[in-house]
Amino acid sequence: MEQHSNLTWPLPKDDYWSTPFAETLLHRLDLSPGISVLDIACGSGIPAFYIAEQVGPSGQVVALDINIRQITRCRAFQRNHLPWLQFKCADMKNLPETLPQFDRISGNLSFMFFRPDRFDVLKQLVTHLKPGGQIVLTFPSLGTFDSIWNRIDQEMTARDLTKERAALAEYIAERPSAQDAREWLDALGMAKIEVTEWPLEIESGSGYEFLHHPLLRGGFLDDAYECFENQRLAEDVMTTVSGDLSSFLPLVAQRCAMSAWMPSTGS
């Protein structure tokens, strides 16, 4: 990946979740001036702004997100800079047929939003990749925060919560693995497939700090709460778990980056 010096749009150092995943994405994404990039589920623009600076004014970056508030914030932050970068509101599960093909498709922390039919969404997405183009997606893969789920399962077992344990097991099994990603890319006939994982340790205190951790609660601990029909019981179980933090440290997420290339025409 070609990098320009004196970046004016670097990855934010104070984002302890999106930036580490973006770093894994950029480690695989082959960028050069003049290419076109589709960035899906762009969120707050990490790493769309960085990518746009890399491809330069002769390139093009289209960044999509289903959340209009995110798009509005990105546009406000962008102002008149990087005019070859466009933020648009769109659902990556139902991309418009008029959307062209791109040299690269990127998606930081996007793959988790492909559920429940991840393969079908991936299949549709690569139709917007040019022959010889590359796709790189990152996601927290199977194994992410296993120590938390094991401790919650122990608490459920001690309380004989059979239905809740089954719901938790179903949630864990639904999380995609690195092997899943590799098999799906292979089934689509992609070339030069690379799927790699890097651990990311998350710091947290116990009790209230754990239960309301900005990274853990949004999209992770919330799923544990959803395993309960009785939310008072859920709160009691989770409060007990949160007071026993030392027994399930460290809190480790698995950063997974899946990279593959569309075969060139005639290859």
C-alpha beads as a LAMMPS data file, in Angstrom:
LAMMPS data file: protein, C-alpha beads

267 atoms
266 bonds

1 atom types
1 bond types

-500.0 500.0 xlo xhi
-500.0 500.0 ylo yhi
-500.0 500.0 zlo zhi

Masses

1 110.0

Atoms # bond

1 1 1 0.000 0.000 0.000
2 1 1 1.416 3.361 -1.016
3 1 1 1.357 5.922 1.797
4 1 1 1.743 9.657 1.435
5 1 1 3.769 11.595 3.984
6 1 1 2.309 14.387 6.107
7 1 1 -1.227 13.027 6.080
8 1 1 -3.898 15.570 6.898
9 1 1 -6.578 12.874 7.324
10 1 1 -4.941 10.233 9.547
11 1 1 -6.844 7.573 11.457
12 1 1 -7.973 9.049 14.801
13 1 1 -5.764 7.937 17.678
14 1 1 -8.545 8.266 20.258
15 1 1 -10.868 5.701 18.662
16 1 1 -9.952 2.453 20.405
17 1 1 -12.322 0.274 18.375
18 1 1 -12.738 1.467 14.774
19 1 1 -9.120 2.542 14.306
20 1 1 -7.498 -0.815 15.241
21 1 1 -9.862 -2.589 12.857
22 1 1 -9.156 0.029 10.180
23 1 1 -5.444 -0.571 10.616
24 1 1 -5.969 -4.264 9.841
25 1 1 -8.024 -3.293 6.773
26 1 1 -5.387 -0.898 5.463
27 1 1 -2.704 -3.505 6.063
28 1 1 -4.383 -5.586 3.334
29 1 1 -5.952 -2.941 1.064
30 1 1 -3.852 -2.136 -1.998
31 1 1 -4.238 1.609 -2.578
32 1 1 -2.707 3.834 -5.239
33 1 1 -3.511 7.247 -6.752
34 1 1 -6.292 7.327 -9.320
35 1 1 -8.266 4.216 -8.352
36 1 1 -11.950 4.076 -7.419
37 1 1 -13.069 2.735 -4.024
38 1 1 -16.472 1.787 -2.622
39 1 1 -16.447 1.968 1.183
40 1 1 -19.495 0.305 2.752
41 1 1 -20.975 0.880 6.218
42 1 1 -18.644 3.866 6.461
43 1 1 -19.946 5.031 9.852
44 1 1 -18.013 8.075 11.021
45 1 1 -15.674 7.956 8.042
46 1 1 -12.987 5.637 9.435
47 1 1 -11.132 4.954 7.170
48 1 1 -12.933 6.659 4.215
49 1 1 -11.161 9.999 4.718
50 1 1 -7.792 8.277 4.899
51 1 1 -8.519 6.229 1.764
52 1 1 -9.624 9.333 -0.146
53 1 1 -6.359 11.063 0.650
54 1 1 -4.449 8.023 -0.616
55 1 1 -6.234 7.801 -4.007
56 1 1 -5.956 11.560 -4.535
57 1 1 -7.947 13.918 -6.765
58 1 1 -7.555 11.649 -9.778
59 1 1 -9.356 8.879 -7.876
60 1 1 -12.872 8.426 -6.533
61 1 1 -14.266 7.218 -3.205
62 1 1 -17.954 6.546 -2.605
63 1 1 -18.726 5.918 1.075
64 1 1 -22.118 4.424 1.952
65 1 1 -24.005 4.056 5.211
66 1 1 -27.658 3.308 5.968
67 1 1 -27.681 5.809 8.846
68 1 1 -28.429 9.314 7.505
69 1 1 -27.110 10.874 10.729
70 1 1 -23.710 9.313 10.147
71 1 1 -23.689 10.545 6.564
72 1 1 -24.688 14.055 7.652
73 1 1 -21.905 14.145 10.264
74 1 1 -19.340 12.952 7.727
75 1 1 -20.392 15.607 5.225
76 1 1 -20.233 18.315 7.903
77 1 1 -16.741 17.196 8.888
78 1 1 -15.630 16.989 5.259
79 1 1 -16.927 20.434 4.259
80 1 1 -15.264 21.344 0.934
81 1 1 -12.254 19.075 1.359
82 1 1 -11.541 15.963 -0.716
83 1 1 -14.229 16.676 -3.364
84 1 1 -13.579 13.256 -4.952
85 1 1 -15.007 11.659 -1.765
86 1 1 -18.809 11.302 -1.713
87 1 1 -20.847 10.225 1.300
88 1 1 -24.203 8.685 0.378
89 1 1 -27.050 7.110 2.328
90 1 1 -27.687 3.560 1.084
91 1 1 -28.338 0.047 2.340
92 1 1 -25.423 -2.245 1.485
93 1 1 -27.841 -5.200 1.552
94 1 1 -29.790 -3.651 -1.328
95 1 1 -27.374 -1.628 -3.416
96 1 1 -28.868 0.259 -6.390
97 1 1 -28.398 -1.427 -9.752
98 1 1 -27.051 1.865 -11.119
99 1 1 -24.070 1.703 -8.797
100 1 1 -20.970 1.188 -10.992
101 1 1 -18.076 -1.188 -10.484
102 1 1 -15.018 -0.141 -8.487
103 1 1 -11.328 -1.008 -8.354
104 1 1 -11.566 -1.660 -4.626
105 1 1 -14.333 -2.376 -2.105
106 1 1 -13.606 -1.793 1.569
107 1 1 -15.701 -2.174 4.678
108 1 1 -14.429 -1.563 8.194
109 1 1 -16.461 -3.468 10.805
110 1 1 -19.057 -3.976 8.085
111 1 1 -19.347 -7.742 7.775
112 1 1 -21.228 -8.113 11.084
113 1 1 -24.083 -6.092 9.531
114 1 1 -24.462 -8.609 6.687
115 1 1 -26.484 -11.013 8.856
116 1 1 -28.507 -13.134 8.644
117 1 1 -27.619 -13.995 5.003
118 1 1 -23.958 -12.984 4.902
119 1 1 -23.036 -15.030 1.861
120 1 1 -25.871 -13.590 -0.245
121 1 1 -24.915 -10.017 0.686
122 1 1 -21.260 -10.716 -0.088
123 1 1 -22.247 -12.261 -3.423
124 1 1 -24.195 -9.138 -4.392
125 1 1 -21.424 -6.850 -3.199
126 1 1 -18.685 -8.368 -5.356
127 1 1 -20.768 -7.756 -8.486
128 1 1 -19.682 -4.124 -8.013
129 1 1 -16.009 -5.089 -8.158
130 1 1 -14.126 -4.665 -11.424
131 1 1 -12.198 -7.592 -12.899
132 1 1 -8.813 -7.566 -11.208
133 1 1 -10.233 -5.541 -8.294
134 1 1 -9.825 -6.209 -4.584
135 1 1 -12.273 -6.449 -1.667
136 1 1 -11.196 -6.115 1.974
137 1 1 -13.634 -6.353 4.881
138 1 1 -12.990 -6.432 8.629
139 1 1 -15.137 -7.800 11.434
140 1 1 -14.906 -9.175 14.984
141 1 1 -14.756 -12.910 14.313
142 1 1 -15.775 -15.989 16.252
143 1 1 -13.810 -16.078 19.496
144 1 1 -14.353 -12.387 20.219
145 1 1 -14.897 -11.913 23.963
146 1 1 -15.196 -15.656 24.554
147 1 1 -14.213 -15.194 28.197
148 1 1 -17.286 -12.994 28.727
149 1 1 -19.678 -15.471 27.124
150 1 1 -18.162 -18.353 29.116
151 1 1 -18.658 -16.477 32.393
152 1 1 -22.259 -15.572 31.506
153 1 1 -22.914 -19.201 30.569
154 1 1 -21.490 -20.325 33.923
155 1 1 -23.850 -17.977 35.734
156 1 1 -26.823 -19.161 33.682
157 1 1 -25.882 -22.789 34.419
158 1 1 -25.660 -22.115 38.147
159 1 1 -29.169 -20.668 38.034
160 1 1 -30.536 -23.454 35.811
161 1 1 -31.513 -20.992 33.063
162 1 1 -31.866 -23.534 30.239
163 1 1 -33.742 -21.343 27.764
164 1 1 -31.369 -18.422 28.250
165 1 1 -28.318 -20.675 27.789
166 1 1 -29.728 -21.963 24.502
167 1 1 -30.289 -18.400 23.282
168 1 1 -26.725 -17.434 24.222
169 1 1 -25.295 -20.481 22.429
170 1 1 -27.296 -19.581 19.320
171 1 1 -25.946 -16.026 19.389
172 1 1 -22.340 -17.228 19.714
173 1 1 -22.720 -19.792 16.917
174 1 1 -24.090 -17.093 14.597
175 1 1 -20.878 -15.053 14.758
176 1 1 -18.836 -15.632 11.564
177 1 1 -15.432 -17.252 11.786
178 1 1 -12.303 -16.686 9.738
179 1 1 -12.932 -20.085 8.157
180 1 1 -16.464 -19.027 7.144
181 1 1 -15.053 -15.966 5.387
182 1 1 -12.435 -18.028 3.579
183 1 1 -15.007 -20.581 2.386
184 1 1 -17.431 -17.895 1.151
185 1 1 -14.750 -16.078 -0.820
186 1 1 -13.637 -19.375 -2.343
187 1 1 -17.245 -20.259 -3.265
188 1 1 -17.500 -16.945 -5.135
189 1 1 -14.467 -17.853 -7.244
190 1 1 -12.280 -15.114 -5.801
191 1 1 -8.484 -15.235 -6.156
192 1 1 -5.540 -14.543 -3.804
193 1 1 -7.721 -15.074 -0.736
194 1 1 -6.190 -14.021 2.589
195 1 1 -8.048 -14.150 5.890
196 1 1 -6.075 -13.160 8.971
197 1 1 -6.803 -12.426 12.625
198 1 1 -5.139 -10.154 15.169
199 1 1 -6.156 -10.083 18.858
200 1 1 -7.252 -6.774 20.377
201 1 1 -7.414 -6.462 24.155
202 1 1 -10.076 -4.158 25.594
203 1 1 -9.604 -2.492 28.986
204 1 1 -12.506 -2.160 31.427
205 1 1 -13.264 -1.786 35.100
206 1 1 -15.791 -3.967 36.894
207 1 1 -19.405 -3.309 37.847
208 1 1 -21.122 -0.336 36.248
209 1 1 -18.062 0.500 34.103
210 1 1 -18.155 -2.972 32.542
211 1 1 -21.925 -3.071 32.015
212 1 1 -21.918 0.349 30.343
213 1 1 -18.591 0.140 28.545
214 1 1 -19.041 2.067 25.240
215 1 1 -17.576 -0.775 23.187
216 1 1 -18.866 -3.787 25.075
217 1 1 -22.435 -2.632 25.612
218 1 1 -23.097 -1.552 22.065
219 1 1 -23.641 -4.720 20.051
220 1 1 -22.044 -7.225 22.447
221 1 1 -23.438 -7.145 25.978
222 1 1 -26.782 -6.038 24.538
223 1 1 -26.945 -9.411 22.803
224 1 1 -26.544 -11.151 26.162
225 1 1 -29.437 -9.135 27.591
226 1 1 -31.575 -10.168 24.632
227 1 1 -31.208 -13.809 25.683
228 1 1 -33.581 -13.067 28.572
229 1 1 -37.327 -12.594 28.407
230 1 1 -37.225 -11.236 31.968
231 1 1 -35.014 -8.147 31.930
232 1 1 -34.938 -7.890 35.722
233 1 1 -33.405 -11.362 35.759
234 1 1 -31.019 -10.303 33.014
235 1 1 -29.879 -7.317 35.046
236 1 1 -29.350 -9.502 38.112
237 1 1 -27.284 -12.055 36.184
238 1 1 -25.208 -9.438 34.412
239 1 1 -24.596 -7.472 37.599
240 1 1 -23.267 -10.632 39.249
241 1 1 -21.026 -11.302 36.260
242 1 1 -19.757 -7.711 36.203
243 1 1 -18.622 -8.008 39.826
244 1 1 -16.408 -10.979 38.938
245 1 1 -14.398 -9.300 36.176
246 1 1 -11.022 -10.557 37.387
247 1 1 -12.084 -14.168 36.671
248 1 1 -12.500 -13.571 32.926
249 1 1 -9.728 -11.150 32.058
250 1 1 -8.320 -10.382 29.546
251 1 1 -11.180 -9.185 27.332
252 1 1 -9.984 -10.047 23.843
253 1 1 -11.614 -9.297 20.498
254 1 1 -10.476 -11.023 17.323
255 1 1 -9.870 -8.530 14.516
256 1 1 -10.417 -10.406 11.289
257 1 1 -9.522 -9.037 7.852
258 1 1 -10.730 -10.876 4.757
259 1 1 -9.068 -9.954 1.469
260 1 1 -9.601 -11.333 -2.041
261 1 1 -9.297 -10.311 -5.688
262 1 1 -11.749 -10.617 -8.533
263 1 1 -10.086 -12.659 -11.278
264 1 1 -9.160 -10.620 -14.337
265 1 1 -11.231 -11.184 -17.451
266 1 1 -9.916 -14.170 -19.338
267 1 1 -7.763 -15.415 -16.463

Bonds

1 1 1 2
2 1 2 3
3 1 3 4
4 1 4 5
5 1 5 6
6 1 6 7
7 1 7 8
8 1 8 9
9 1 9 10
10 1 10 11
11 1 11 12
12 1 12 13
13 1 13 14
14 1 14 15
15 1 15 16
16 1 16 17
17 1 17 18
18 1 18 19
19 1 19 20
20 1 20 21
21 1 21 22
22 1 22 23
23 1 23 24
24 1 24 25
25 1 25 26
26 1 26 27
27 1 27 28
28 1 28 29
29 1 29 30
30 1 30 31
31 1 31 32
32 1 32 33
33 1 33 34
34 1 34 35
35 1 35 36
36 1 36 37
37 1 37 38
38 1 38 39
39 1 39 40
40 1 40 41
41 1 41 42
42 1 42 43
43 1 43 44
44 1 44 45
45 1 45 46
46 1 46 47
47 1 47 48
48 1 48 49
49 1 49 50
50 1 50 51
51 1 51 52
52 1 52 53
53 1 53 54
54 1 54 55
55 1 55 56
56 1 56 57
57 1 57 58
58 1 58 59
59 1 59 60
60 1 60 61
61 1 61 62
62 1 62 63
63 1 63 64
64 1 64 65
65 1 65 66
66 1 66 67
67 1 67 68
68 1 68 69
69 1 69 70
70 1 70 71
71 1 71 72
72 1 72 73
73 1 73 74
74 1 74 75
75 1 75 76
76 1 76 77
77 1 77 78
78 1 78 79
79 1 79 80
80 1 80 81
81 1 81 82
82 1 82 83
83 1 83 84
84 1 84 85
85 1 85 86
86 1 86 87
87 1 87 88
88 1 88 89
89 1 89 90
90 1 90 91
91 1 91 92
92 1 92 93
93 1 93 94
94 1 94 95
95 1 95 96
96 1 96 97
97 1 97 98
98 1 98 99
99 1 99 100
100 1 100 101
101 1 101 102
102 1 102 103
103 1 103 104
104 1 104 105
105 1 105 106
106 1 106 107
107 1 107 108
108 1 108 109
109 1 109 110
110 1 110 111
111 1 111 112
112 1 112 113
113 1 113 114
114 1 114 115
115 1 115 116
116 1 116 117
117 1 117 118
118 1 118 119
119 1 119 120
120 1 120 121
121 1 121 122
122 1 122 123
123 1 123 124
124 1 124 125
125 1 125 126
126 1 126 127
127 1 127 128
128 1 128 129
129 1 129 130
130 1 130 131
131 1 131 132
132 1 132 133
133 1 133 134
134 1 134 135
135 1 135 136
136 1 136 137
137 1 137 138
138 1 138 139
139 1 139 140
140 1 140 141
141 1 141 142
142 1 142 143
143 1 143 144
144 1 144 145
145 1 145 146
146 1 146 147
147 1 147 148
148 1 148 149
149 1 149 150
150 1 150 151
151 1 151 152
152 1 152 153
153 1 153 154
154 1 154 155
155 1 155 156
156 1 156 157
157 1 157 158
158 1 158 159
159 1 159 160
160 1 160 161
161 1 161 162
162 1 162 163
163 1 163 164
164 1 164 165
165 1 165 166
166 1 166 167
167 1 167 168
168 1 168 169
169 1 169 170
170 1 170 171
171 1 171 172
172 1 172 173
173 1 173 174
174 1 174 175
175 1 175 176
176 1 176 177
177 1 177 178
178 1 178 179
179 1 179 180
180 1 180 181
181 1 181 182
182 1 182 183
183 1 183 184
184 1 184 185
185 1 185 186
186 1 186 187
187 1 187 188
188 1 188 189
189 1 189 190
190 1 190 191
191 1 191 192
192 1 192 193
193 1 193 194
194 1 194 195
195 1 195 196
196 1 196 197
197 1 197 198
198 1 198 199
199 1 199 200
200 1 200 201
201 1 201 202
202 1 202 203
203 1 203 204
204 1 204 205
205 1 205 206
206 1 206 207
207 1 207 208
208 1 208 209
209 1 209 210
210 1 210 211
211 1 211 212
212 1 212 213
213 1 213 214
214 1 214 215
215 1 215 216
216 1 216 217
217 1 217 218
218 1 218 219
219 1 219 220
220 1 220 221
221 1 221 222
222 1 222 223
223 1 223 224
224 1 224 225
225 1 225 226
226 1 226 227
227 1 227 228
228 1 228 229
229 1 229 230
230 1 230 231
231 1 231 232
232 1 232 233
233 1 233 234
234 1 234 235
235 1 235 236
236 1 236 237
237 1 237 238
238 1 238 239
239 1 239 240
240 1 240 241
241 1 241 242
242 1 242 243
243 1 243 244
244 1 244 245
245 1 245 246
246 1 246 247
247 1 247 248
248 1 248 249
249 1 249 250
250 1 250 251
251 1 251 252
252 1 252 253
253 1 253 254
254 1 254 255
255 1 255 256
256 1 256 257
257 1 257 258
258 1 258 259
259 1 259 260
260 1 260 261
261 1 261 262
262 1 262 263
263 1 263 264
264 1 264 265
265 1 265 266
266 1 266 267
